[in-house]
Amino acid sequence: MGPTRSTYRAINAQKHAVHAAKTPRRQRKLYTNHKLERIVVKYLQLRWSPEQIAKRLRILYPHNITMHISHEAIYAYVYIHPRSHLKRQLLFQLRRQHKYRWVKKDRQRSYPIQDFISIDDRPSDVDNRRIAGHWEGDLIMGPLNKSAIGTLVERTTRMTFIAKLKNKTAVSVRQAFTRKFARLPVEIKKSLTYDQGQEMAEHKVFTEKTKIRVYFAHPHSPWERGTNENTNSLIRDFFPKGTDFSKINAHQLKKVENMLNDRPRKVLNFYTPREVFTKTVALGT
């Protein structure tokens, strides 16, 4: 029970505060456990969140409590780090830019996708995410929409592919996406949900080559491809708005792809997309 108005004494309180300030506090866990510190810094530099790190450590070291730490302790470690240079680096990894992709009206005449299948006709079991093999796709655009990369994400496992594009034509997009799906087993290739962008005009040829049926979302309805929208925001963390994708090579894209697929996700109980995807493929979905 704390002091009341009748028992509180300012002089005694001041003495207690001075004494507490002079008393050495217990050192933070990351300052005394150098192995843990190295692992935490490593994952921060891979842009894992403190929560992802804390939960993942419990999976990696289930019986070693010396390797467990709370996400609050990791935040505290970053914000009060005594080495200013390292502190700036770690704070940069925590910095998240909330940028949204707004629909812009195209002054040029656009032509509707021919013979498309609406998302309204997509099987209802796609929505519950119980069966893997249903994908969402999109493009991330460079300055003035002159360059782009293609993104594909599996709805259940969050496995992500980033495709290097020669250009934004329907032929280039169809070829790039076809290559990404080429080595996947047939049971993991069921459907692709896309917006009504002209880059998917060759959807019938794509389906013929991959056996993946394409469903088209309603115009200006990004929430119908919410997994892909969220994934694109994660990719934008590495390639911010203004990035000229014609100057980004396939190796750089693959590096980011691997970082995302090897990052634990809360929605996957802090397992990684690659781990869940690999297990799913092994079990035949």
C-alpha positions as CSV (number, residue, x, y, z in Angstrom):
1,M,0.0,0.0,0.0
2,G,1.4,3.4,-1.0
3,P,1.5,6.5,1.1
4,T,-1.6,8.5,1.8
5,R,-2.1,12.2,2.0
6,S,-1.7,11.9,5.8
7,T,1.5,9.8,5.7
8,Y,3.3,11.3,2.7
9,R,6.3,13.3,3.5
10,A,8.1,15.3,0.8
11,I,11.5,15.2,2.4
12,N,11.4,11.5,2.9
13,A,10.2,11.0,-0.6
14,Q,13.1,13.1,-1.9
15,K,15.6,11.1,0.1
16,H,14.2,7.9,-1.3
17,A,14.4,9.1,-4.8
18,V,18.0,10.2,-4.4
19,H,18.9,6.9,-2.9
20,A,17.2,5.0,-5.7
21,A,19.0,7.0,-8.4
22,K,22.4,6.2,-6.8
23,T,21.6,2.5,-6.4
24,P,22.9,0.4,-9.4
25,R,20.1,-1.2,-11.3
26,R,20.2,-4.8,-12.5
27,Q,21.8,-4.9,-16.0
28,R,19.6,-5.5,-18.9
29,K,19.6,-9.0,-20.2
30,L,20.9,-8.1,-23.6
31,Y,23.9,-6.5,-22.1
32,T,24.9,-9.6,-20.2
33,N,23.9,-12.3,-22.6
34,H,26.1,-11.6,-25.7
35,K,24.8,-14.6,-27.6
36,L,21.2,-13.4,-27.2
37,E,22.3,-9.9,-28.1
38,R,23.9,-11.0,-31.3
39,I,20.9,-12.9,-32.4
40,V,18.5,-10.1,-31.6
41,V,20.6,-7.5,-33.5
42,K,20.9,-10.0,-36.4
43,Y,17.1,-10.3,-36.7
44,L,16.5,-6.6,-36.2
45,Q,18.9,-6.0,-39.2
46,L,16.7,-8.4,-41.1
47,R,13.8,-6.1,-40.2
48,W,12.0,-8.5,-37.9
49,S,9.8,-6.8,-35.4
50,P,10.6,-7.2,-31.7
51,E,7.5,-9.3,-31.2
52,Q,8.5,-11.6,-34.1
53,I,12.0,-12.0,-32.5
54,A,10.7,-12.7,-29.0
55,K,8.2,-15.3,-30.2
56,R,10.6,-16.9,-32.6
57,L,13.3,-17.3,-29.9
58,R,10.8,-19.3,-27.8
59,I,10.4,-21.7,-30.8
60,L,14.1,-22.0,-31.4
61,Y,15.1,-22.4,-27.7
62,P,12.0,-23.9,-26.0
63,H,13.9,-25.2,-23.0
64,N,16.6,-22.5,-22.6
65,I,15.1,-19.6,-20.8
66,T,18.4,-17.7,-21.0
67,M,17.5,-17.2,-24.7
68,H,14.0,-15.9,-24.0
69,I,13.3,-12.2,-23.9
70,S,10.2,-10.0,-24.1
71,H,9.5,-7.7,-27.0
72,E,9.3,-4.8,-24.5
73,A,12.9,-5.5,-23.5
74,I,14.0,-5.5,-27.1
75,Y,12.3,-2.1,-27.7
76,A,13.9,-0.7,-24.5
77,Y,17.3,-2.0,-25.7
78,V,17.0,-0.3,-29.0
79,Y,15.8,3.1,-27.7
80,I,18.3,3.5,-24.9
81,H,21.3,1.9,-26.7
82,P,24.4,3.8,-25.5
83,R,26.2,3.6,-28.9
84,S,24.5,6.3,-31.0
85,H,25.6,4.9,-34.4
86,L,24.2,1.5,-33.7
87,K,21.1,3.0,-32.1
88,R,20.3,4.9,-35.3
89,Q,20.8,1.7,-37.3
90,L,18.4,-0.3,-35.1
91,L,15.8,2.5,-35.0
92,F,15.9,2.6,-38.8
93,Q,14.9,-1.1,-38.8
94,L,11.9,-0.4,-36.6
95,R,10.8,2.6,-38.6
96,R,7.6,1.7,-40.6
97,Q,6.3,4.0,-43.2
98,H,2.5,3.8,-43.7
99,K,2.1,4.5,-47.4
100,Y,-1.1,3.6,-49.2
101,R,-1.5,2.9,-52.9
102,W,-4.2,5.2,-54.2
103,V,-6.2,4.5,-57.4
104,K,-5.4,7.1,-60.0
105,K,-7.6,7.8,-63.0
106,D,-6.0,6.9,-66.3
107,R,-6.6,9.6,-68.9
108,Q,-5.8,7.1,-71.6
109,R,-8.6,4.9,-72.9
110,S,-8.6,1.5,-71.3
111,Y,-10.2,-1.7,-72.6
112,P,-11.8,-4.3,-70.3
113,I,-10.3,-7.7,-69.8
114,Q,-11.9,-10.1,-72.2
115,D,-13.6,-13.3,-71.0
116,F,-12.7,-12.9,-67.3
117,I,-14.0,-14.8,-64.4
118,S,-15.3,-12.6,-61.6
119,I,-14.2,-13.1,-58.0
120,D,-18.0,-13.7,-57.3
121,D,-17.6,-17.0,-59.0
122,R,-14.5,-18.1,-57.0
123,P,-15.1,-21.2,-54.8
124,S,-16.2,-20.3,-51.3
125,D,-13.4,-22.6,-49.8
126,V,-10.8,-20.0,-50.9
127,D,-12.0,-17.6,-48.3
128,N,-11.4,-19.8,-45.3
129,R,-7.7,-20.3,-46.1
130,R,-7.9,-24.0,-45.0
131,I,-6.5,-25.3,-48.3
132,A,-3.3,-24.0,-49.7
133,G,-2.7,-23.3,-53.4
134,H,-4.8,-20.1,-53.8
135,W,-2.7,-17.1,-54.7
136,E,-3.1,-13.3,-55.1
137,G,-1.1,-11.2,-57.5
138,D,-0.3,-7.6,-58.4
139,L,2.3,-5.2,-59.7
140,I,4.3,-2.6,-57.7
141,M,5.0,0.4,-59.8
142,G,8.1,2.6,-60.2
143,P,8.2,6.4,-60.8
144,L,5.6,7.6,-63.4
145,N,4.6,3.9,-63.8
146,K,7.5,3.4,-66.2
147,S,8.9,0.3,-64.4
148,A,7.4,-2.4,-62.2
149,I,7.9,-5.7,-60.4
150,G,5.3,-8.5,-60.1
151,T,4.3,-9.9,-56.7
152,L,2.6,-13.2,-55.9
153,V,1.6,-14.5,-52.4
154,E,-0.1,-17.7,-51.3
155,R,-3.1,-16.9,-49.1
156,T,-2.7,-19.7,-46.5
157,T,1.1,-19.9,-46.0
158,R,2.0,-16.3,-47.1
159,M,4.8,-17.7,-49.3
160,T,5.8,-14.8,-51.5
161,F,7.4,-14.6,-55.0
162,I,8.8,-11.4,-56.5
163,A,9.0,-11.4,-60.3
164,K,11.5,-9.3,-62.4
165,L,9.7,-7.8,-65.4
166,K,11.1,-6.7,-68.7
167,N,8.2,-4.3,-69.0
168,K,4.5,-4.0,-68.0
169,T,3.0,-5.6,-71.0
170,A,0.6,-8.5,-70.7
171,V,3.1,-10.8,-72.4
172,S,6.0,-9.9,-70.1
173,V,3.8,-10.3,-66.9
174,R,2.3,-13.6,-68.1
175,Q,5.8,-15.0,-68.9
176,A,7.3,-13.9,-65.6
177,F,4.4,-15.3,-63.5
178,T,4.5,-18.5,-65.4
179,R,8.2,-19.0,-64.6
180,K,7.5,-18.4,-60.9
181,F,4.9,-21.2,-60.9
182,A,6.8,-23.6,-63.2
183,R,8.5,-25.7,-60.5
184,L,5.7,-25.8,-58.0
185,P,3.7,-29.1,-57.6
186,V,0.3,-29.1,-59.2
187,E,-1.6,-29.4,-55.8
188,I,-0.3,-26.0,-54.8
189,K,-1.5,-24.3,-58.0
190,K,-5.2,-23.8,-57.8
191,S,-6.2,-20.2,-58.4
192,L,-4.9,-16.7,-58.7
193,T,-6.9,-13.6,-57.8
194,Y,-5.9,-10.4,-59.6
195,D,-7.3,-6.9,-60.2
196,Q,-8.5,-5.9,-63.6
197,G,-5.2,-4.4,-64.7
198,Q,-4.4,-4.7,-68.4
199,E,-1.2,-6.6,-67.6
200,M,-3.4,-9.7,-67.0
201,A,-5.0,-9.5,-70.4
202,E,-3.4,-12.8,-71.3
203,H,-5.0,-14.7,-68.4
204,K,-6.4,-17.4,-70.7
205,V,-2.9,-18.2,-72.0
206,F,-1.6,-18.1,-68.4
207,T,-4.2,-20.6,-67.3
208,E,-3.4,-22.8,-70.3
209,K,0.3,-22.8,-69.4
210,T,0.0,-23.2,-65.6
211,K,-3.5,-24.8,-65.1
212,I,-4.2,-22.0,-62.6
213,R,-7.6,-20.4,-63.0
214,V,-7.6,-16.6,-62.7
215,Y,-10.3,-14.7,-60.9
216,F,-10.7,-11.0,-61.2
217,A,-11.5,-8.7,-58.2
218,H,-14.0,-5.8,-58.6
219,P,-12.6,-2.5,-59.7
220,H,-11.0,-0.4,-57.0
221,S,-11.5,-3.1,-54.4
222,P,-8.0,-3.8,-53.0
223,W,-9.5,-5.4,-49.8
224,E,-10.5,-8.4,-52.0
225,R,-6.8,-9.1,-52.4
226,G,-5.9,-8.1,-48.8
227,T,-3.0,-10.6,-48.4
228,N,-1.3,-9.2,-51.5
229,E,-1.9,-5.6,-50.5
230,N,-0.2,-6.3,-47.1
231,T,2.6,-8.2,-48.7
232,N,3.2,-5.3,-51.1
233,S,3.5,-2.9,-48.1
234,L,6.2,-5.2,-46.7
235,I,8.1,-5.2,-50.0
236,R,7.8,-1.4,-50.1
237,D,9.8,-1.3,-46.9
238,F,12.8,-2.5,-49.0
239,F,11.9,-0.6,-52.2
240,P,10.2,2.6,-51.2
241,K,8.1,4.8,-53.4
242,G,10.3,6.3,-56.1
243,T,12.4,3.2,-56.7
244,D,13.2,2.6,-60.4
245,F,12.7,-1.1,-60.8
246,S,14.6,-1.1,-64.1
247,K,17.7,-0.6,-62.0
248,I,16.9,-3.4,-59.5
249,N,18.3,-6.8,-60.6
250,A,16.9,-10.3,-60.1
251,H,19.5,-11.0,-57.3
252,Q,18.3,-8.0,-55.3
253,L,14.6,-9.1,-55.7
254,K,15.5,-12.7,-54.6
255,K,17.3,-11.4,-51.5
256,V,14.2,-9.5,-50.4
257,E,12.0,-12.5,-51.3
258,N,14.1,-14.8,-49.1
259,M,14.0,-12.3,-46.2
260,L,10.2,-12.2,-46.3
261,N,9.8,-15.9,-46.6
262,D,12.2,-16.6,-43.8
263,R,10.7,-14.0,-41.4
264,P,8.4,-15.4,-38.7
265,R,4.8,-14.2,-39.0
266,K,2.3,-13.7,-36.2
267,V,-0.5,-15.1,-38.3
268,L,1.5,-18.3,-38.7
269,N,2.1,-18.6,-35.0
270,F,5.6,-17.2,-35.5
271,Y,6.7,-19.9,-38.0
272,T,8.0,-18.6,-41.3
273,P,6.1,-18.8,-44.6
274,R,8.8,-21.1,-46.0
275,E,8.5,-23.5,-43.1
276,V,4.7,-23.7,-43.4
277,F,4.8,-23.8,-47.2
278,T,7.4,-26.6,-47.3
279,K,5.4,-28.6,-44.7
280,T,2.2,-28.0,-46.7
281,V,3.8,-29.2,-49.9
282,A,5.2,-32.3,-48.2
283,L,1.8,-33.2,-46.9
284,G,0.2,-32.7,-50.3
285,T,-1.8,-29.7,-48.9
